[in-house]
Amino acid sequence: SAGQSVVQGDCLMILEAMKMEHSLKASRTGVVAEVLIEQGQQVAAGDALIRLDEEAG
């Protein structure tokens, strides 16, 4: 959720495609600035899902 601190490798969300679940992991340490989709929403390849900002400090 927005405001949550994450470290590289943390699971940000689970995506389901063709009845298989895929973990979306943080590519770097930071803070979730915004979740751009809602649970159950269909997404396409290349869609932005989360905006991750650098951690302050």
N, CA, C and O atoms as a GROMACS GRO file, in nm:
protein
  228
    1SER      N    1   0.084  -0.119   0.000
    1SER     CA    2   0.000   0.000   0.000
    1SER      C    3   0.088   0.125   0.000
    1SER      O    4   0.205   0.119   0.036
    2ALA      N    5   0.032   0.235  -0.040
    2ALA     CA    6   0.107   0.360  -0.048
    2ALA      C    7   0.168   0.394   0.087
    2ALA      O    8   0.104   0.380   0.191
    3GLY      N    9   0.292   0.439   0.084
    3GLY     CA   10   0.364   0.476   0.205
    3GLY      C   11   0.446   0.363   0.265
    3GLY      O   12   0.526   0.386   0.356
    4GLN      N   13   0.429   0.242   0.215
    4GLN     CA   14   0.500   0.126   0.268
    4GLN      C   15   0.644   0.124   0.219
    4GLN      O   16   0.670   0.137   0.099
    5SER      N   17   0.737   0.108   0.312
    5SER     CA   18   0.878   0.092   0.275
    5SER      C   19   0.902  -0.051   0.230
    5SER      O   20   0.850  -0.145   0.289
    6VAL      N   21   0.981  -0.067   0.125
    6VAL     CA   22   1.014  -0.200   0.073
    6VAL      C   23   1.164  -0.207   0.046
    6VAL      O   24   1.230  -0.105   0.023
    7VAL      N   25   1.217  -0.326   0.051
    7VAL     CA   26   1.356  -0.348   0.015
    7VAL      C   27   1.359  -0.434  -0.111
    7VAL      O   28   1.264  -0.506  -0.141
    8GLN      N   29   1.468  -0.425  -0.182
    8GLN     CA   30   1.483  -0.501  -0.306
    8GLN      C   31   1.450  -0.647  -0.281
    8GLN      O   32   1.502  -0.708  -0.188
    9GLY      N   33   1.363  -0.703  -0.364
    9GLY     CA   34   1.324  -0.844  -0.352
    9GLY      C   35   1.195  -0.867  -0.277
    9GLY      O   36   1.141  -0.978  -0.282
   10ASP      N   37   1.143  -0.765  -0.206
   10ASP     CA   38   1.014  -0.780  -0.137
   10ASP      C   39   0.903  -0.806  -0.239
   10ASP      O   40   0.906  -0.751  -0.349
   11CYS      N   41   0.807  -0.888  -0.202
   11CYS     CA   42   0.691  -0.912  -0.287
   11CYS      C   43   0.597  -0.792  -0.277
   11CYS      O   44   0.552  -0.757  -0.168
   12LEU      N   45   0.567  -0.730  -0.390
   12LEU     CA   46   0.478  -0.614  -0.394
   12LEU      C   47   0.334  -0.655  -0.420
   12LEU      O   48   0.241  -0.596  -0.365
   13MET      N   49   0.315  -0.756  -0.504
   13MET     CA   50   0.180  -0.804  -0.534
   13MET      C   51   0.191  -0.938  -0.605
   13MET      O   52   0.298  -0.978  -0.652
   14ILE      N   53   0.079  -1.006  -0.613
   14ILE     CA   54   0.069  -1.133  -0.685
   14ILE      C   55  -0.020  -1.108  -0.807
   14ILE      O   56  -0.132  -1.059  -0.795
   15LEU      N   57   0.032  -1.142  -0.925
   15LEU     CA   58  -0.045  -1.131  -1.049
   15LEU      C   59  -0.089  -1.270  -1.091
   15LEU      O   60  -0.014  -1.367  -1.076
   16GLU      N   61  -0.210  -1.280  -1.142
   16GLU     CA   62  -0.259  -1.408  -1.193
   16GLU      C   63  -0.273  -1.398  -1.344
   16GLU      O   64  -0.337  -1.306  -1.396
   17ALA      N   65  -0.211  -1.493  -1.413
   17ALA     CA   66  -0.220  -1.499  -1.559
   17ALA      C   67  -0.234  -1.645  -1.600
   17ALA      O   68  -0.153  -1.729  -1.560
   18MET      N   69  -0.335  -1.673  -1.677
   18MET     CA   70  -0.360  -1.809  -1.727
   18MET      C   71  -0.362  -1.910  -1.612
   18MET      O   72  -0.305  -2.018  -1.622
   19LYS      N   73  -0.429  -1.871  -1.503
   19LYS     CA   74  -0.447  -1.954  -1.384
   19LYS      C   75  -0.317  -1.985  -1.310
   19LYS      O   76  -0.312  -2.077  -1.230
   20MET      N   77  -0.212  -1.907  -1.338
   20MET     CA   78  -0.085  -1.920  -1.266
   20MET      C   79  -0.060  -1.791  -1.191
   20MET      O   80  -0.092  -1.683  -1.241
   21GLU      N   81  -0.003  -1.800  -1.072
   21GLU     CA   82   0.029  -1.682  -0.993
   21GLU      C   83   0.176  -1.646  -1.008
   21GLU      O   84   0.263  -1.733  -1.009
   22HIS      N   85   0.201  -1.516  -1.021
   22HIS     CA   86   0.337  -1.464  -1.037
   22HIS      C   87   0.360  -1.354  -0.935
   22HIS      O   88   0.279  -1.262  -0.923
   23SER      N   89   0.471  -1.362  -0.862
   23SER     CA   90   0.504  -1.259  -0.764
   23SER      C   91   0.574  -1.144  -0.834
   23SER      O   92   0.669  -1.164  -0.909
   24LEU      N   93   0.527  -1.022  -0.808
   24LEU     CA   94   0.594  -0.902  -0.856
   24LEU      C   95   0.680  -0.852  -0.741
   24LEU      O   96   0.629  -0.815  -0.636
   25LYS      N   97   0.812  -0.851  -0.762
   25LYS     CA   98   0.905  -0.815  -0.655
   25LYS      C   99   0.966  -0.678  -0.680
   25LYS      O  100   0.982  -0.635  -0.794
   26ALA      N  101   1.000  -0.611  -0.571
   26ALA     CA  102   1.062  -0.478  -0.580
   26ALA      C  103   1.199  -0.491  -0.644
   26ALA      O  104   1.281  -0.573  -0.603
   27SER      N  105   1.223  -0.409  -0.745
   27SER     CA  106   1.352  -0.411  -0.815
   27SER      C  107   1.459  -0.333  -0.739
   27SER      O  108   1.578  -0.345  -0.767
   28ARG      N  109   1.413  -0.253  -0.641
   28ARG     CA  110   1.507  -0.173  -0.561
   28ARG      C  111   1.440  -0.136  -0.430
   28ARG      O  112   1.319  -0.152  -0.414
   29THR      N  113   1.518  -0.087  -0.337
   29THR     CA  114   1.467  -0.039  -0.210
   29THR      C  115   1.400   0.096  -0.230
   29THR      O  116   1.450   0.179  -0.306
   30GLY      N  117   1.289   0.119  -0.163
   30GLY     CA  118   1.220   0.246  -0.175
   30GLY      C  119   1.090   0.248  -0.098
   30GLY      O  120   1.070   0.169  -0.005
   31VAL      N  121   1.002   0.339  -0.138
   31VAL     CA  122   0.872   0.355  -0.075
   31VAL      C  123   0.765   0.348  -0.184
   31VAL      O  124   0.779   0.411  -0.289
   32VAL      N  125   0.660   0.272  -0.158
   32VAL     CA  126   0.549   0.266  -0.253
   32VAL      C  127   0.480   0.402  -0.249
   32VAL      O  128   0.417   0.438  -0.150
   33ALA      N  129   0.491   0.477  -0.358
   33ALA     CA  130   0.430   0.609  -0.366
   33ALA      C  131   0.283   0.599  -0.406
   33ALA      O  132   0.200   0.676  -0.358
   34GLU      N  133   0.253   0.502  -0.493
   34GLU     CA  134   0.116   0.491  -0.543
   34GLU      C  135   0.095   0.352  -0.604
   34GLU      O  136   0.181   0.301  -0.675
   35VAL      N  137  -0.020   0.293  -0.574
   35VAL     CA  138  -0.062   0.170  -0.640
   35VAL      C  139  -0.158   0.213  -0.751
   35VAL      O  140  -0.261   0.274  -0.724
   36LEU      N  141  -0.124   0.182  -0.875
   36LEU     CA  142  -0.194   0.236  -0.991
   36LEU      C  143  -0.309   0.149  -1.041
   36LEU      O  144  -0.379   0.187  -1.135
   37ILE      N  145  -0.328   0.033  -0.980
   37ILE     CA  146  -0.435  -0.058  -1.020
   37ILE      C  147  -0.513  -0.100  -0.897
   37ILE      O  148  -0.471  -0.077  -0.784
   38GLU      N  149  -0.628  -0.163  -0.920
   38GLU     CA  150  -0.710  -0.214  -0.811
   38GLU      C  151  -0.716  -0.366  -0.818
   38GLU      O  152  -0.699  -0.425  -0.924
   39GLN      N  153  -0.740  -0.428  -0.703
   39GLN     CA  154  -0.749  -0.573  -0.698
   39GLN      C  155  -0.855  -0.621  -0.796
   39GLN      O  156  -0.966  -0.568  -0.800
   40GLY      N  157  -0.821  -0.722  -0.875
   40GLY     CA  158  -0.913  -0.781  -0.971
   40GLY      C  159  -0.912  -0.715  -1.108
   40GLY      O  160  -0.972  -0.766  -1.202
   41GLN      N  161  -0.844  -0.602  -1.118
   41GLN     CA  162  -0.837  -0.529  -1.246
   41GLN      C  163  -0.750  -0.604  -1.345
   41GLN      O  164  -0.645  -0.656  -1.309
   42GLN      N  165  -0.794  -0.610  -1.471
   42GLN     CA  166  -0.712  -0.671  -1.575
   42GLN      C  167  -0.607  -0.570  -1.621
   42GLN      O  168  -0.635  -0.451  -1.634
   43VAL      N  169  -0.487  -0.620  -1.645
   43VAL     CA  170  -0.378  -0.535  -1.692
   43VAL      C  171  -0.316  -0.598  -1.816
   43VAL      O  172  -0.330  -0.718  -1.841
   44ALA      N  173  -0.248  -0.515  -1.892
   44ALA     CA  174  -0.181  -0.561  -2.014
   44ALA      C  175  -0.031  -0.549  -1.996
   44ALA      O  176   0.016  -0.475  -1.909
   45ALA      N  177   0.043  -0.621  -2.077
   45ALA     CA  178   0.190  -0.613  -2.074
   45ALA      C  179   0.230  -0.467  -2.092
   45ALA      O  180   0.181  -0.398  -2.181
   46GLY      N  181   0.321  -0.422  -2.008
   46GLY     CA  182   0.371  -0.286  -2.017
   46GLY      C  183   0.295  -0.185  -1.932
   46GLY      O  184   0.340  -0.072  -1.917
   47ASP      N  185   0.180  -0.224  -1.875
   47ASP     CA  186   0.106  -0.132  -1.789
   47ASP      C  187   0.185  -0.103  -1.662
   47ASP      O  188   0.249  -0.192  -1.606
   48ALA      N  189   0.181   0.022  -1.618
   48ALA     CA  190   0.240   0.059  -1.488
   48ALA      C  191   0.147   0.010  -1.379
   48ALA      O  192   0.026   0.031  -1.386
   49LEU      N  193   0.202  -0.055  -1.277
   49LEU     CA  194   0.122  -0.112  -1.169
   49LEU      C  195   0.143  -0.039  -1.037
   49LEU      O  196   0.049  -0.016  -0.961
   50ILE      N  197   0.268  -0.003  -1.011
   50ILE     CA  198   0.307   0.061  -0.885
   50ILE      C  199   0.410   0.168  -0.916
   50ILE      O  200   0.496   0.150  -1.002
   51ARG      N  201   0.401   0.281  -0.844
   51ARG     CA  202   0.506   0.383  -0.854
   51ARG      C  203   0.589   0.372  -0.727
   51ARG      O  204   0.538   0.388  -0.616
   52LEU      N  205   0.717   0.346  -0.745
   52LEU     CA  206   0.810   0.326  -0.634
   52LEU      C  207   0.908   0.442  -0.631
   52LEU      O  208   0.982   0.463  -0.728
   53ASP      N  209   0.910   0.517  -0.521
   53ASP     CA  210   1.001   0.631  -0.505
   53ASP      C  211   1.119   0.591  -0.418
   53ASP      O  212   1.114   0.491  -0.346
   54GLU      N  213   1.225   0.671  -0.428
   54GLU     CA  214   1.341   0.649  -0.341
   54GLU      C  215   1.300   0.676  -0.198
   54GLU      O  216   1.216   0.762  -0.171
   55GLU      N  217   1.361   0.603  -0.107
   55GLU     CA  218   1.332   0.622   0.034
   55GLU      C  219   1.397   0.752   0.081
   55GLU      O  220   1.514   0.777   0.053
   56ALA      N  221   1.322   0.832   0.152
   56ALA     CA  222   1.374   0.960   0.204
   56ALA      C  223   1.480   0.933   0.311
   56ALA      O  224   1.472   0.836   0.387
   57GLY      N  225   1.578   1.021   0.313
   57GLY     CA  226   1.679   1.009   0.419
   57GLY      C  227   1.807   0.974   0.361
   57GLY      O  228   1.905   0.959   0.433
   0.00000   0.00000   0.00000
